[in-house]
Amino acid sequence: MGELREWGDDETPPAVLAATHRLVVTAFAADGTEFSADDWQHTTGGRRVVVFDGEIPVAHAAVVPRTLWVGDRGLRTGYVEGVATAADRQGAGLGSLVMTRVGELVLRDYEMGALSTGSPAFYVRLGWERWQGPTFVRDGDTWVRTPGEDDGVMVLRCGPTADVDLTATISCERRSGDDW
C-alpha cells in the first residue's frame, strides 16, 4: 500500500516538500481544480501526513492550527488542507489511510477538526460531519456571510466539542485565497 510518514514543515527535507507540492498540484489539476500558491501556503505551519511509494509521495493531507468560532466560542481547530491522492492511485485506500491518521492528530491535539470540501461522502465515512449552520468570515469586528460555503464545511467533533451544535453559526478569520 505504501509507507505512511508524518512530520512538521520544519522537519521536512526540501526535496520531499517539493515532491509533495508537485503531487498536490498535479492531483488537483487531474480533478480540474487549480491548487494555487495561497492554497499551498494554507498547508503550512502544522503537520503533514504523506503516503510514499518508495520515495515518491502518492497521498497527502496537512493539519494546520486555526481558531474557528461556533457562535462566540473560539475553538482550537485542526484544519485540514491539501488532501490529495495521485490520480493513478485513487481507490486504493491511500486517502483513507492519510485521513485516518489526520483524525488521530485532531483527536490528540485539537478541540475540533474542520475542512472544506466538494466531496463530503469521502469524509462522512471517516466520521466527519457536515456543518448545518450558516458560515461566516471574520474580518476584524466585521462578519461576512459566506453562503457558498454552507454545504462544504465539515467537522470532526471530539472531546470538548462532542456535543457542539452543528446548526449554530461557524466562522473563521479572513485569509489570503480561500477563507475556508
N, C-alpha and C positions, 0 to 999 in steps of 0.2 A: 504494500500500500504506500509506503513512504515513511520517512523519519520526521516526527514532529519535533520542532525546536521552538524555543521561546526566549526572548531577550528584550532588554530595553534598548532604545536607539543608541545610547552612549556606549553600549557593549557590542554593537554591530560592526563587523568589518565593512569598510566602504564598498568592496566588490559585491558582498552579499546584499547590502542595502540597494545597490544599483540594479542587481538582478531581480530583486523583489519588486522594485519600482517598475521595471520592464514587464514583469508578469502581470501586475495590476493594470497597467495602462493597456496592455495587449488584450487581457481578458475583458475589460470594459469595452474596448473597441469591437471585439468579436460580438458583443451584445448590442452594438450600435450606440454606445454611450461614450462620450468623451470623459476621460479622467484627467482633470486639469491640475495645474501646479497648486492651486488652492486646495483641491481635493487631497493631493499628496501631503501637503502641509498639515492638513487635518489629521493625518495618520500618525503624526509625530508627537513625542512627549509622553508616551505611555509604554505599553508593552506590545510586541509583535508576536504573533503565533503563525508559524510557517511550516508547511509540509514540504520536504525535499525529496526528490528522486535523485539519489546520488548527491551532487552538488547543485542541482537545478531546482529552484523553488517552483512548486506546482500548485500551491494553495496558500492563501494569506488572509489574515484579519488583524487589525490593530484595535487595542482598547486604550482609550485616552481619557484622562480625568476631565470632567466638566461638571459644572453645577447646573442642574435643571430644577425648576421650581414647579411643584404641584400646588396650585393656589399660591399661598405666600410661604410655603415650606421649601427651603432650599435643601436639595439632596445631593450628596456626593455621588456622582454617577459615573460609571464606566461606559463611555460612549464608544460604540463600535463603528469603525471606519474601514474602508478599503477591502471589503470581503470579496475575494476573487479566487477562482479556480481556472487553471489553464483549460482552454476550450476542449482539447483532446483528452482531458482527464475528468471532465464533468460526468456525474452519475456514478462515480467510483467510491463515494463516501468521504472524499477528502475535505469538502466544505463542511460536512457534519463533524468530522474529526476536529477541524480547526474551531468551529463554533462550540463544540462541547468543552474544549479547553478554555475558550473565551468565557463561557458560562461559569466555569470553576473560578477563573480570575475575578469575575464580577462578584460572585458569592463570597470570596475571600477578602476582597479589597474595597468594596463599594457598598453603598446603601441600595443601589438600584442599577440595572443596566438599561441602556436605551440605544436605539438605532433608527435610521430612516431607510425605508426600502420600498421598492415597487414589486417585490416578490415575497409577500408575507407568508405564504404557505410553507416555504422552506423553514422559516424561523418558528412558526407555531408548533411544528412537530418537535422542536427542541425546547419547548417550554416558554417561549416568548409570547407576549400578548399584545394585541393591537390596542393602542390608546384610543379611547372612545370620545374623549372630551375635546374641546377646541384647543388649537395650538396658537402660540404667540411667540414673537421675538421681542426681547427687551433691548432697548437702545437707551441706556441711562434710565430715566424715570418714565420713558415712553414705552408703551406696549403696542406692538404692531401685530394685527391679526394675520395669520398665515393659513387660510382655509385650504390652500392647495396641499398642505402637509398633513391635514387631518387624517387621511386614510393610510398614511405611510409610516407614522411613528409607532414603534413597538417598544415594549419594556420587558425587562426580566425583574420581577418583584422578588425580594429576598429580605430576610431578617426584619429590619425596621420598616420596610415598605411592603411586607407581605399583605397588608390589608389596605394599601393605598387605593383611593377611589379612582378607577380608570375613566370615569366620566367627568372628573374635575378639569380645570384648565391646566395646561402644561406649557412652560415657557423656557426658552434658552436665551443666552446672550447673543447679540449680533456678532457675526464674524465675517471675514472676507470669503467670497464664494458662497456656497450654500450654507445657510444658517443651520439647517437641520441636517 
